[in-house]
Amino acid sequence: MSESTEAGSSGGGAVPAPRSAPLPLPPAAVPAGPQDGDLTEELEEAYWSLYDGAAAKATVRQVLARLPQIMRQIGRLAWRADRAATIAVIVLQLASAATTAFGLMASVAVLRELFAQGPTPDRVRTAVPQILTVVAFLAARALLEAGVAAAQARVTPRIRTALECELLALTAHVRLTVVDDPDWHDEAYRANDRGLFYARQIVGQVVDLASATLGLIGTASVLSVLHPALLPLLLLSVIPVGAAAARSARARFHSYRRWNALQRRVRVFSWLLLEPDAAAELRSDTAQPALLDEHRRLITRIADEDTRLGMQSAAVALAGRAVGGIGIGITYTALGAMLIAGWLPLAAGAGAALAVQTSQTALKRLVDVAHLVYEHAMWVDDLLAFQQRCRQLQPRTSEMTAPATVQTIALHDVSFTYPGKDTPALDGVSLTLTAGETVAFVGLNGSGKSTCAKVLAGLYDAQQGSVCWDGVNVLDMDAQSLHQRVACVLQDPLRFPFSALSNLTVSTGTLTDADPQRALDAARASCAEEVIAGLPRQWETLLSKRFRGGQQLSAGQWAKIAVARGLYKNAPVLLLDEPTASMDPPSEHGIYEAVLRGKLRKDQITVLISHRLASVVECDRIYVFDGGRIAESGSHRELMAQGGEYAAMFRLQASGYQPTPESDAEGAHR
C-alpha cells in the first residue's frame, strides 16, 4: 500500500508524516543543463538515436561482411512487395552494369583505332562505327538506368506501405499490459519513426550499392582483358581513395551524433517557447529571458560544431586526395613503364587510365553508400524484429465469441500485478455482477478499482483466479469479441479528430455508418445534444482545429461526447471511470440520472467508478476497494449503517458542503 493510502485509511484525511531527514538548503546557483564536454555523455539515450553513429564504430571488415545479408533481406522485402518490379530491378541493373563494361571496351576500341598509327582523318573515319557503338552503349545504359529507377519507384512505396500497414495493425492489437510497458512504447515509436523511414530509403541505397559494386567488377574485367598486370595497379589506385572515403564517412557519423545531441537539448527550449500549453505560465513567470539565454548558448555550440565538422571534412578530404594522388601517380608511372617496355599498346594504356578513373568513382560511391546501408539496415532490422515481437503479443483468438447478452459476471479470487511492480493491484478479489444492476467501485487512489474495471472489460487478463461470463471463463473466448461487448468511458477520453457523429460511431468500429436514432438517444442521455446542436455543422462538424472549420471543445464537452460514445455502443457492460470529473454540476446530474435511472438498455450491467460519493448513492451495490482488496460492499444505506471506511469518506466529503460556524458568522456580519 502506498504512503498516501496508508495515511488516508488511518486518519480519514490526515496528511503524510514529515520526512525523517531535513532537506538542506539548495545551492545559490546551478547550471540549466550540461555546460561542457560532449553532450552525448550527458543526455539519456533517446529511442530514435539508438543506432546513430553505428557505422562510425564498425570496421571496414564488419561493414563488408554484413552487406550481403542486408542485400538479401531487402531483396526478400522487395520480392514480397512486388515480384515483377523486383525482377525488373535485378535484370535491368545487371544489364546496366554489362553495358558499362561493354561501353568501356568499346571506348578502348575507339582509342585503338585512333591511336594505333596516329589519329589521321582516315583513322577517325574508320573509328566512326566504334564511336557509334560507344554512343549506343551510353544510350542503352541511360535507358536501363531509367528502367531501374522506374521499377524502384514501384517497389519502394509498396515495401513502405506493406511494412507500415503491418506495423500499425500489430501495434494496435497488442495486449494492453504490453502497451503499459515503457520499453515497448519506445520500441514502437522507434520502429514507426525510424524503421519505416529507412525502410523506404534503403531500397534505393541497396540499388546504388549494387550498381557501384557491379561497376567495379565490370572495370576490373575490362582491365583483366587488356592485361592481367593491370589488376594490381587498379587496387593500388583505388585502395587509398577508398580508405579516405571510409575515414571521411566515419567522421561524418561521429560528428552527426554530437550535433544530434545538441539539437535534442535545443528542442526542449524551442518546445517551451512555442508550445501553447506553456504560454500562459511562461509569461506569468517572465521566464522568457532565461530560456532564450540558454537557447542562445546551445545554438552557438551547434554553430561551433558545424564549423568543426566542415574544417575536419576539408582536412580529411585533402589527406584523402593527397594519398589517392600518390596512388594514382604510382599507377600512371607503372602504366608508363609498361607502355615504354612494350607490354601494353598505347590505346590499351589510354583505356586502362579511363578504367582506373571509373573504378575510383565507383569505389568512393560504394564506400559512402555502404556506410549508409550498414547503419540504416539496423533500423530496418529493428523494425522487423519489433514486428515479430508484436506477433507474439497479440490477444488470444478463439472460435468462441463473447455473448451478446450476459446475465452474470463473476470474479473468483482474481489477482493482478502490473509489470515491474512488487505489490499486486488486485489481490484475491471476488464479486458478482448481475444484468440490469448498477454497481460502484470506490476507494482511494491506487486501491485497485480501475484495474478491476479493466479486468472486467477483458483489457487485462487475471493472473490468478478467473473471470466468468455466465459461467464461461473469458480466457476461452476471443479477446476482441469480449472488447466489443464492453463500453468504456474514461476520465480522460480520447479526442478523435473526426466529425461529431464519427466520435460516437467509432465505438462500434466504423467512422462512416451510423444508426441515426441510436446516436440521437445517446446524445440526449449524455447531455451531448446541446453540444452538438451548437456546432456550425452539427453532426458533421469536425472536432479538431487541425482542419479548416474544425471546432475545439472544452474538457467538459468532450466528456459528454465520450459518454455518448459509450452509450451508443449499446454493449451489455458499461464501465464509467470518473466520466463527469470535468463537467458542470447540471450536466453531471443529468448524466447520472440517465445512467442510473433512465438506462437505454435495461439488461445492461453498469459499473461506475467515482471519487464523488454523492454520485454513487443510487447504485444497487457499492464495492469499497483498499490495497487491491474489497474492504466493504453493500448499498449506500447498508455501508453508512456499518460506519466503516465508506461512511468515513462520505461524511468527510459531505462536510465540505456544510458551512462552518465561522463562515456563518462572517456571512451574517456582511
Secondary structure, 3 states (H helix, E strand, C coil): CCHHHHHHHHHCCCCCCCCCCCCCCCCCCCCCCCCCCCHHHCCCCCHHHCCCCHHHHCCHHHHHHHHHHHHHHHHHHHHHHCHHHHHHHHHHHHHHHHHHHHHHHHHHHHHHHHHCCCCCHHHHHHHHHHHHHHHHHHHHHHHHHHHHHHHHHHHHHHHHHHHHHHHHHHHHHCCHHHHCCHHHHHHHHHHHHHHHHHHHHHHHHHHHHHHHHHHHHHHHHHHHHHCCCHHHHHHHHHHHHHHHHHHHHHHHHHHHHHHHHHHHHHHHHHHHHHCHHHHHHHHHCCCHHHHHHHHHHHHHHHHHHHHHHHHHHHHHHHHHHHHHHHHHHHHHHHHHHHHHHCCCCHHHHHHHHHHHHHHHHHHHHHHHHHHHHHHHHHHHHHHHHHHHHHHCCCCCCCCCCCCCCCCEEEEEEEEECCCCCCCCCEEEEEEEEECCCEEEEEECCCCCHHHHHHHHCCCCCCCEEEEEECCEEHHHCCHHHHHHCEEEECCCCCCCCCEHHHHHHHHHCCCCCCCHHHHHHHHHHCCCHHHHHCCCCHHHCECCCCCCCCCCCCHHHHHHHHHHHHHHHCCCEEEEECCCCCCCHHHHHHHHHHHHHCCCCCCCEEEEECCCHHHHCCCCEEEEEECCEEEEEECHHHHHHHCCHHHHHHHHHHHCCCCCHHHHHHHHHC
